[in-house]
């Protein structure tokens, strides 16, 4: 199993960053390889909710289903894949910092049919996570801070 971690500091309140990133309807806005995503069980991304998502990675269309394994308001979010050609766990950790919110993503993955191109797939996945966090930072920092949460504007 392959593990990697990526972090970013976003100049937005913790509550805004958490609400935006844990609302599945926002995921395609900041995760560029994500084609679509939606809940399959539950009404919110809380523990036990399941969701499906489709990504396009290294020329392959990958469909996966996952279950939310941890949801601590304004603190942490975790999910684990239930099925798909790439399996693993995904964790988001949120921490208030002077400049806003520190967000750390940790991914543990079994690369499935990418096992023969593991070094390339791993490098590309790490690069994509970095780009996704940069996109998230850009989106959230570009939004006006008028006291209204980002989740309510979406």
trRosetta pair geometry for C-beta under 8 A, 3 or more apart (Angstrom, degrees):
i j d omega theta_ij theta_ji phi_ij phi_ji
1 88 6.9 140 -153 -112 106 99
1 108 5.4 24 160 178 121 95
1 109 6.7 161 -162 78 79 24
1 110 5.3 -53 -105 -72 77 77
2 108 7.1 165 83 -153 43 49
2 109 5.4 -24 62 63 94 79
2 110 7.6 148 15 -90 80 29
2 111 6.4 36 8 -39 129 105
2 118 7.3 175 -60 -163 139 105
2 122 5.7 -128 -163 -107 154 115
3 106 7.1 -1 -168 -176 95 90
3 107 6.9 170 -146 90 50 52
3 108 4.7 -12 -96 -101 87 77
3 109 7.9 155 -83 16 41 62
4 106 7.6 -175 95 -148 35 54
4 107 5.8 -8 58 58 76 94
4 122 7.3 137 -34 -167 138 92
4 125 7.3 137 41 107 142 107
4 126 5.4 -85 157 -96 163 100
4 129 7.3 168 106 30 118 157
5 104 6.3 1 -173 -178 105 101
5 105 6.8 169 -151 87 55 53
5 106 4.7 -13 -102 -102 90 76
5 107 7.6 177 -81 19 43 67
6 104 7.3 167 87 -153 39 57
6 105 5.1 -4 58 55 88 99
6 126 7.1 155 -63 -156 119 70
6 129 4.6 164 5 130 154 118
6 130 5.6 -141 -141 -79 140 64
6 133 5.7 -159 132 -16 121 147
7 102 6.4 -1 -171 -175 113 93
7 103 6.7 163 -151 87 62 48
7 104 4.3 -20 -98 -101 95 78
7 105 7.5 -175 -79 19 45 64
7 133 7.6 141 148 -163 12 162
8 102 7.6 170 88 -151 37 53
8 103 5.5 -11 61 60 83 95
8 133 4.2 171 -21 164 139 120
8 134 7.1 -166 -108 -71 144 46
8 136 7.2 135 73 73 154 110
8 137 5.3 -115 164 -60 139 124
9 97 6.0 -65 -133 63 115 144
9 99 5.3 48 159 85 131 126
9 100 6.1 124 170 59 83 101
9 101 7.0 163 -156 83 58 40
9 102 5.2 -29 -99 -96 78 68
9 103 7.7 161 -97 17 28 71
9 137 7.9 58 83 -117 38 124
10 17 5.3 134 74 -99 140 130
10 100 5.2 -113 98 120 52 138
10 101 5.0 -17 60 62 93 93
10 103 6.2 22 -3 -2 114 117
10 136 7.0 -67 -88 123 138 93
10 137 4.9 -145 -103 -117 90 75
10 140 5.2 22 -174 84 131 140
10 141 6.4 -142 -162 -52 79 96
11 99 5.7 -67 -97 163 80 85
11 100 4.2 -162 -124 -44 28 144
11 141 5.2 61 54 -113 97 108
12 16 4.6 -95 158 81 116 129
12 17 5.3 138 87 -53 113 92
12 100 5.2 59 32 -161 34 125
12 101 6.0 -37 73 12 72 114
12 140 4.7 -87 -17 157 153 115
12 141 6.4 -130 -42 -81 102 58
12 143 7.6 38 -104 58 134 109
12 145 7.4 -168 -125 -90 79 113
12 150 7.8 9 -172 -27 146 131
13 16 4.9 91 65 5 83 103
13 17 7.2 -160 93 -5 43 87
13 100 6.9 -98 -63 -151 22 75
13 101 6.9 59 147 -42 18 113
14 17 5.9 -61 -148 39 32 108
14 18 6.0 27 159 -16 69 111
14 74 5.2 70 138 -159 113 104
14 94 5.8 117 -155 159 96 119
14 95 7.7 -96 -111 126 121 11
14 96 4.7 -64 -50 -79 133 88
14 100 7.7 159 -55 165 59 59
14 101 4.6 142 -94 -98 60 114
15 18 5.9 -57 -143 40 27 109
15 19 6.1 25 160 -18 64 111
15 74 5.8 -31 -91 -99 61 119
15 149 6.6 -79 126 -117 105 120
16 19 5.9 -57 -143 39 26 109
16 20 6.2 21 162 -16 63 112
16 101 7.8 -154 63 -15 82 144
16 140 6.6 133 130 -155 113 112
16 143 8.0 -166 -180 81 136 139
16 149 5.6 -163 -102 -146 77 78
16 150 5.0 87 -161 3 95 108
16 151 7.6 -160 -139 -13 55 85
17 20 6.1 -60 -146 39 25 108
17 21 6.2 10 165 -7 64 115
17 94 6.3 160 99 -132 117 122
17 100 7.5 107 -39 155 134 103
17 101 4.2 -140 10 76 155 163
17 103 6.1 -139 167 -62 136 124
17 140 6.2 37 -98 -143 76 161
18 21 6.4 -68 -142 43 23 100
18 22 6.0 -3 171 2 64 119
18 73 7.1 89 152 -172 150 51
18 74 4.7 -122 -17 -103 167 51
18 75 7.8 29 -110 0 140 32
18 77 7.8 152 -150 -30 84 119
18 94 5.2 -26 -79 -69 99 173
18 101 7.8 -144 -33 -148 78 154
19 22 6.6 -73 -138 47 19 95
19 23 6.3 22 162 -28 61 113
19 149 5.7 14 68 172 164 128
19 150 6.3 154 89 63 112 89
19 151 3.8 -89 155 -37 122 130
20 23 6.1 -61 -150 26 25 110
20 26 5.4 -126 -175 142 70 173
20 136 7.8 144 116 -157 124 97
20 139 7.8 175 173 111 146 119
20 140 6.2 178 56 -93 167 109
20 150 4.7 -5 -73 96 114 136
20 151 6.1 -138 -71 -65 55 77
20 154 7.5 141 -121 -44 77 140
21 26 7.1 -99 -97 90 23 130
21 30 7.7 -58 -107 56 78 149
21 77 7.3 -172 114 29 105 152
21 92 6.3 -179 134 -166 138 165
21 103 7.2 145 -45 -137 165 144
21 136 6.8 31 -90 -147 105 137
22 45 5.0 -154 175 74 86 138
22 71 7.3 110 -153 -136 141 102
22 77 5.2 -165 -98 -88 112 154
22 92 7.7 -152 -72 65 90 148
23 26 4.7 66 84 3 97 111
23 27 7.9 -157 96 -33 55 75
23 45 7.2 -150 -97 2 26 126
23 151 5.6 156 -45 -125 147 99
23 154 6.5 129 119 68 154 159
24 27 5.5 -24 -159 -11 50 120
24 37 5.3 -130 -178 124 100 114
24 38 6.5 129 133 -116 134 28
24 39 6.0 155 39 -46 158 83
24 45 5.8 145 -38 -63 98 119
24 51 5.7 -156 -115 -130 150 152
25 154 6.4 141 98 146 118 129
26 29 5.1 -54 -171 27 64 123
26 30 6.8 17 149 5 89 104
26 154 6.0 -62 -74 -132 103 156
27 30 6.9 -85 -156 48 33 82
27 31 5.2 -15 174 20 78 122
27 34 5.6 -82 137 133 99 169
27 37 4.9 -9 69 43 139 151
27 53 7.3 -70 119 -117 152 130
28 31 6.6 -66 -108 58 27 85
28 34 5.0 -132 -103 103 64 110
28 35 7.4 -26 -118 134 114 11
28 36 6.5 -7 -76 -108 135 38
28 37 6.4 -173 -46 17 92 100
29 135 7.9 -178 133 145 62 115
29 139 6.2 95 142 -118 113 160
30 132 5.8 87 145 -169 81 76
30 135 4.6 163 -150 109 71 106
30 136 4.1 62 -165 -78 146 75
30 139 5.7 -103 -84 9 106 145
31 34 4.0 53 102 -7 110 124
31 55 7.9 -71 144 -107 116 108
31 132 4.9 18 -110 -133 60 125
31 135 7.8 -178 -62 72 25 137
32 128 7.2 -134 58 -155 101 91
32 131 6.3 -45 17 121 133 119
32 132 6.3 -141 7 -88 84 78
32 135 6.4 148 -42 -33 102 164
33 55 4.6 39 131 -163 99 102
33 56 5.7 -141 -166 60 80 61
33 57 5.4 47 -175 -74 143 82
33 128 5.8 -1 -17 -159 130 139
33 132 8.0 -65 13 -71 88 116
34 37 5.9 -22 -176 -31 124 114
34 53 6.1 -48 -142 -173 102 117
34 54 7.4 107 -163 78 58 51
34 55 5.5 -45 -97 -98 47 82
35 53 7.9 137 50 176 73 70
35 54 4.3 -48 59 101 115 100
35 55 6.3 177 -2 -107 87 22
35 56 5.7 84 -53 -22 113 96
35 61 7.2 4 -17 -140 155 94
36 53 6.9 -168 96 -145 48 56
36 54 5.2 23 47 39 80 107
37 51 6.2 31 -179 163 92 120
37 52 6.9 -174 -143 93 54 50
37 53 4.0 -3 -104 -105 93 94
37 54 7.4 -155 -68 22 58 62
38 51 6.3 -172 99 -153 28 89
38 52 6.2 -7 59 55 74 85
38 53 7.9 153 15 -81 50 61
39 42 5.8 -109 -167 74 126 78
39 43 7.1 110 128 -125 167 18
39 44 7.9 -41 -92 -71 152 6
39 45 7.4 -131 -89 -74 110 68
39 49 6.1 -49 -139 -179 109 114
39 50 7.2 109 -163 83 64 49
39 51 5.0 -54 -103 -97 44 89
40 50 4.7 -49 66 102 101 99
40 51 5.9 159 5 -111 85 27
40 52 5.3 72 -43 -18 125 96
40 65 6.6 -27 17 -139 154 113
41 48 7.5 -85 116 142 114 76
41 49 6.0 -176 93 -151 72 50
41 50 4.2 44 34 32 104 98
42 45 7.5 117 112 -90 134 23
42 46 6.2 -153 -169 47 140 86
42 48 6.4 137 -69 101 133 81
42 49 3.1 -91 50 -111 156 91
42 50 6.9 134 10 20 106 54
42 68 7.7 -62 44 21 166 126
43 49 7.8 -107 36 -111 30 124
44 49 6.5 -122 89 -68 43 155
45 49 5.5 -137 -131 72 33 149
45 51 7.1 -15 -108 -35 91 137
45 68 5.5 145 -179 -81 69 147
45 71 6.6 162 123 -105 74 134
45 77 7.1 20 135 -146 122 126
46 49 5.4 100 52 -19 57 117
46 68 6.3 146 106 95 19 152
46 71 4.9 -130 -140 58 50 163
47 68 5.5 -129 -108 112 30 100
47 69 6.7 23 -132 -172 84 15
47 70 6.6 13 -92 -108 102 19
47 71 5.1 -139 -40 18 75 104
48 67 6.9 -24 -145 -171 24 104
48 68 6.5 -31 30 66 27 92
49 67 7.2 157 84 -154 40 60
49 68 4.7 27 53 14 86 124
50 65 6.1 17 177 177 110 103
50 66 6.8 171 -152 89 67 39
50 67 5.0 -33 -97 -97 80 72
50 68 7.6 -137 -77 1 33 76
50 82 6.9 -6 -137 -15 118 146
51 65 7.1 178 93 -151 34 64
51 66 5.9 -16 62 61 79 85
51 68 7.6 58 0 -40 104 92
51 79 7.7 -44 41 -139 108 147
52 63 6.9 3 -176 -173 106 89
52 64 7.0 167 -153 89 63 43
52 65 4.8 -33 -97 -98 78 78
52 66 7.8 152 -96 16 31 69
53 63 7.7 179 93 -146 38 52
53 64 5.9 -15 62 63 79 89
53 65 8.0 148 17 -96 63 35
53 66 7.2 -7 12 8 107 111
54 61 6.4 -1 -175 -176 105 90
54 62 6.9 161 -154 82 55 48
54 63 4.9 -18 -101 -98 87 74
54 64 7.7 160 -88 20 40 68
55 61 7.7 169 87 -153 40 46
55 62 5.1 -13 61 59 86 101
55 64 7.6 -2 9 11 99 112
56 59 7.6 -3 179 -130 88 10
56 60 7.1 174 -152 84 55 37
56 61 5.5 -23 -100 -98 78 64
56 62 7.5 168 -92 16 26 77
57 60 6.0 -26 70 60 66 86
57 62 6.0 -16 28 3 106 126
57 121 7.8 67 150 -143 117 91
57 124 7.3 137 -168 122 94 126
57 125 7.5 28 -156 -87 136 82
57 128 7.5 -53 -119 -51 104 169
58 114 6.8 113 40 -110 156 116
58 117 7.2 149 -161 99 157 147
58 120 7.6 101 -111 122 132 109
58 121 6.3 -49 -43 -105 150 85
58 124 6.4 113 -67 90 98 163
60 85 8.0 -75 149 74 142 150
60 113 7.7 165 -128 88 169 124
62 84 6.3 73 174 -176 94 116
62 85 5.9 -111 -134 48 101 108
62 86 6.0 5 -164 13 148 112
63 84 6.3 -148 99 -117 47 104
64 81 5.4 -53 -176 -135 121 115
64 82 7.9 139 176 46 76 67
64 83 6.9 -177 -148 90 61 52
64 84 3.2 -16 -107 -66 83 161
64 85 7.8 -103 -79 31 96 60
64 86 6.8 -61 -78 62 137 81
65 81 7.1 108 79 -159 44 68
65 82 4.7 -41 98 53 95 112
65 83 5.4 21 42 46 99 87
65 84 6.7 167 18 -39 57 106
66 79 4.5 54 153 163 129 118
66 80 6.2 165 -156 82 89 30
66 81 4.9 -55 -95 -100 87 47
66 82 6.1 176 -107 -4 26 83
66 90 7.6 -9 -152 24 156 118
67 79 6.5 168 82 -154 34 79
67 80 5.8 -18 58 60 84 82
67 82 5.7 80 -19 -55 98 111
68 71 5.7 19 164 -45 127 113
68 77 7.3 -55 -146 -165 103 84
68 78 7.2 115 -165 83 59 52
68 79 5.2 -45 -102 -96 48 87
69 78 4.7 -55 68 104 96 103
69 79 6.1 152 7 -113 86 26
69 80 5.1 51 -34 -7 133 105
69 89 7.5 -38 26 -138 147 105
70 76 5.6 -26 130 120 121 111
70 77 6.6 171 94 -149 80 23
70 78 3.8 42 36 30 104 108
70 91 7.5 19 52 -124 128 92
71 76 7.5 -160 -132 95 19 68
71 77 5.7 26 -110 -115 65 73
71 78 7.8 -129 -55 32 52 65
72 75 3.9 -48 111 69 110 117
72 76 4.4 35 40 44 110 88
72 77 7.7 -138 34 -61 64 50
74 94 6.1 -111 180 95 46 139
75 93 7.5 -26 163 -151 56 63
75 94 5.8 -138 -133 58 13 95
76 91 7.0 -18 -165 -169 100 92
76 92 6.7 159 -155 86 50 63
76 93 5.4 -9 -105 -109 86 63
76 94 6.8 -150 -67 19 40 81
77 91 7.3 160 87 -155 51 47
77 92 4.4 5 56 51 96 108
77 94 8.0 49 -1 -16 92 107
78 89 6.6 0 -172 -177 103 100
78 90 6.7 164 -152 87 56 54
78 91 4.5 -8 -104 -105 93 78
78 92 7.4 -161 -71 24 50 63
79 89 7.2 171 89 -153 44 58
79 90 5.1 -5 58 57 88 100
80 88 7.4 -127 -143 121 63 32
80 89 4.8 -20 -102 -102 80 81
80 90 7.7 -173 -78 20 36 70
81 84 5.5 -86 -172 36 130 115
81 86 7.3 -179 -68 104 173 60
81 87 4.5 -147 78 -139 131 63
81 88 5.8 50 7 41 117 47
81 89 7.6 -122 4 -70 76 40
83 87 7.8 -35 -132 -94 18 105
84 87 6.3 152 67 -75 83 69
84 112 7.6 -103 123 -47 68 162
85 112 4.1 151 163 141 68 156
85 113 5.1 -28 -179 7 125 106
86 109 5.9 1 175 -170 100 117
86 110 7.0 176 -160 82 53 59
86 111 6.0 -15 -123 -143 95 36
86 112 4.7 -118 -81 14 50 123
86 113 7.9 -85 -60 32 77 73
86 114 6.8 18 -90 10 111 118
87 109 7.0 153 86 -153 37 65
87 110 4.8 -1 63 49 88 107
87 112 6.6 106 0 -53 78 110
88 107 6.4 50 133 180 141 78
88 108 4.9 -171 -164 99 105 59
88 109 3.5 -70 -47 -102 158 54
88 110 5.8 175 -65 9 88 65
89 107 7.4 172 88 -151 54 44
89 108 4.7 14 48 51 93 103
89 109 7.9 -148 32 -69 48 54
90 105 7.2 -21 -168 -166 85 97
90 106 7.6 156 -158 83 40 55
90 107 5.5 -2 -109 -108 72 78
91 105 7.0 149 82 -158 55 49
91 106 4.4 -9 59 57 106 98
91 107 7.7 -163 26 -70 70 40
92 103 6.5 -19 -165 -165 96 95
92 104 7.3 150 -157 79 47 49
92 105 5.6 -19 -100 -101 69 72
93 103 7.3 154 78 -155 52 45
93 104 4.6 -11 56 58 102 99
93 105 8.0 -170 20 -76 72 27
93 106 7.4 35 -8 -5 107 107
94 101 5.9 -22 -161 -170 92 114
94 102 7.4 145 -159 79 41 57
94 103 5.8 -9 -103 -102 68 74
95 101 7.0 140 70 -161 42 63
95 102 4.5 -18 64 60 98 104
95 103 8.0 -174 25 -72 70 34
95 104 7.7 22 4 -1 110 104
96 100 7.9 -116 -148 142 60 27
96 101 6.3 -44 -106 -104 47 66
96 102 7.8 21 100 17 2 82
97 100 6.4 3 65 60 85 44
97 101 6.7 138 24 -120 85 13
97 102 4.8 71 -20 -28 129 102
103 133 6.9 -175 92 -139 116 109
103 136 7.5 -71 74 111 159 143
105 129 6.0 -147 85 -166 140 120
105 133 6.8 -142 1 -72 125 120
107 125 7.4 -128 98 155 153 123
107 129 6.9 -134 -6 -88 138 146
109 125 7.4 -114 40 -173 154 165
111 114 4.0 -90 168 73 108 101
111 115 5.2 149 86 -72 105 59
111 118 5.7 156 47 -110 162 82
111 121 5.5 108 -148 105 136 150
111 122 7.5 -73 -77 -61 141 82
112 115 6.7 -138 101 -31 16 94
113 116 7.9 -27 176 14 52 95
114 117 5.5 -73 -166 62 71 91
114 118 6.4 115 131 -86 83 52
114 121 4.0 85 171 -86 132 164
115 118 5.6 3 -156 -58 38 104
117 120 4.7 -47 171 50 94 114
117 121 5.2 102 106 -29 89 100
118 121 5.7 -58 -133 42 26 109
118 122 5.9 27 167 -21 65 109
119 122 5.9 -55 -144 36 24 111
119 123 6.4 23 158 -17 61 108
120 123 5.9 -57 -149 37 30 110
120 124 6.2 24 156 -14 65 110
121 124 5.9 -60 -145 42 28 108
121 125 6.0 30 156 -22 66 109
122 125 5.7 -53 -142 36 28 111
122 126 6.4 29 158 -18 63 105
123 126 6.0 -56 -150 36 28 110
123 127 6.4 27 153 -17 63 108
124 127 5.6 -54 -146 39 32 113
124 128 6.2 34 154 -22 66 106
125 128 5.6 -54 -146 36 30 112
125 129 6.5 33 154 -20 64 102
126 129 5.8 -51 -149 33 31 111
126 130 6.5 31 152 -18 63 105
127 130 5.7 -56 -153 36 32 113
127 131 6.4 30 151 -17 66 107
128 131 5.6 -54 -146 39 34 111
128 132 6.2 38 153 -23 66 105
129 132 5.6 -52 -146 35 31 114
129 133 6.5 28 157 -15 64 104
130 133 6.0 -56 -150 37 29 107
130 134 6.4 30 151 -18 63 107
131 134 5.5 -55 -148 38 33 113
131 135 6.3 35 152 -21 66 104
132 135 5.6 -53 -148 35 31 112
132 136 6.4 34 152 -20 65 104
133 136 5.4 -48 -145 35 35 115
133 137 6.3 41 153 -21 64 103
134 137 5.6 -51 -148 35 31 114
134 138 6.4 33 152 -20 64 106
135 138 5.6 -54 -148 36 32 113
135 139 6.3 31 155 -18 66 106
136 139 5.9 -55 -146 37 29 110
136 140 6.1 17 162 -9 66 112
137 140 6.3 -64 -143 44 24 102
137 141 5.8 10 166 -8 64 117
138 141 6.3 -63 -136 44 20 101
138 142 6.0 19 164 -21 61 116
139 142 6.1 -66 -147 36 21 108
139 143 6.9 28 155 -31 60 103
140 143 5.9 -47 -155 17 33 115
140 150 6.7 -58 -124 -70 81 161
143 150 5.7 38 144 -101 171 108
143 153 7.6 159 -155 62 127 153
148 152 5.7 -109 178 73 93 123
148 153 6.1 94 127 -52 120 105
149 152 4.9 91 65 5 87 101
149 153 7.4 -161 97 -5 49 87
150 153 5.8 -64 -154 38 38 108
150 154 6.5 45 152 -36 70 102
151 154 5.9 -49 -152 17 34 115
